[in-house]
């Protein structure tokens, strides 16, 4: 397979924010609830679920 120099995948913005927030929480630099520390992980999932439910309700799926 020919390598064209393009990279796919990676951690992404939400993954990076999640790792940063977890690190800051574990080291004591922030005193947020774990709910908000993990928000970059669960908020996009909730948004996608709401969009799917909305699309299903409009018979778009």
CORRA-V153258 format. One record per backbone hydrogen bond with DSSP energy under -1.0 kcal/mol. CO is the residue of the C=O (numbers start at 1). NH is the residue of the N-H. E is the energy in kcal/mol with one decimal. If there is no record, write none. Layout:
CO&NH&E ; CO&NH&E
//
This chain:
12&16&-2.0 ; 13&17&-2.6 ; 14&18&-2.3 ; 15&19&-2.3 ; 16&20&-2.5 ; 17&21&-2.9 ; 18&22&-2.5 ; 19&23&-2.4 ; 20&24&-2.7 ; 21&25&-2.3 ; 22&26&-2.6 ; 23&27&-2.0 ; 24&29&-1.7 ; 24&30&-1.2 ; 33&37&-2.0 ; 34&38&-2.2 ; 38&41&-1.7 ; 38&42&-1.7 ; 39&43&-2.6 ; 42&46&-2.2 ; 43&47&-2.4 ; 44&48&-2.2 ; 45&49&-2.2 ; 46&50&-2.5 ; 47&51&-2.3 ; 48&52&-2.4 ; 49&53&-2.5 ; 50&54&-2.6 ; 51&55&-2.7 ; 52&56&-2.5 ; 53&57&-2.2 ; 54&58&-1.5 ; 55&60&-3.1 ; 56&59&-1.3
//
